[in-house]
Amino acid sequence: MSKPIKASVAKQHFDHLLEGVRTQGEQYEIQEEGRTVAVLIPPADFQAFHQQQRLKEQAWTDLEALLEKVHARNAHIPPEQVARDVEAAIREVRAQKKR
């Protein structure tokens, strides 16, 4: 859990904060006027965050590619038919949930 700390205090005690991050894995939210403007976290947490971002970006890329395949495969179907099929599928799912 990160600890909020005013930017002015963080400036005065930066060496101490770094030591807490380095040795105890502490996390700090540097705040100005009650708003977080920066964070101080251990490198492992930073790397994990970036790894999570890369995975999220890859998931979106994969989803977009899949959607393109689906659209290409169904390009011959009129949009009105797609809308009717989607509505029917939604009704079916809702009916199954009621059971």
Residue, then its C-alpha position, 0 to 999 in steps of 0.5 A: m500500500s502506498k503512503p501519501i506524502k506532500a511534495s514539500v516533505a518528500k523534497q526534504h526527506f528524499d534520501h530517507l524515502l529512497e532508503g525505505v523504497r530500496t530496503q523495505g519496498e515502501q511506496y510513496e505517492i508524492q502529492e501537491e494540493g492533495r493530488t498525486v503528481a508522482v510515485l516512488i516505487p521499487p524497481a520490481d513494482f515498476q517492471a511488473f507495471h510495465q509487463q502488465q501494460r505490455l500484456k494489455e497492449q498485446a491483448w488489445t492487438d490480438l482482439e483487434a486482429l480477431l475482430e478484423k478476421v470476423h468482419a472479413r469472414n462476415a463481410h457478405i452479410p448485410p448489417e441489418q441481418v447482423a443486427r437481427d442476429v445479435e438481438a436474437a442472441i441477446r434475447e436467448v441469453r437473457a431467457q437462459k439467465k431467467r431459467 
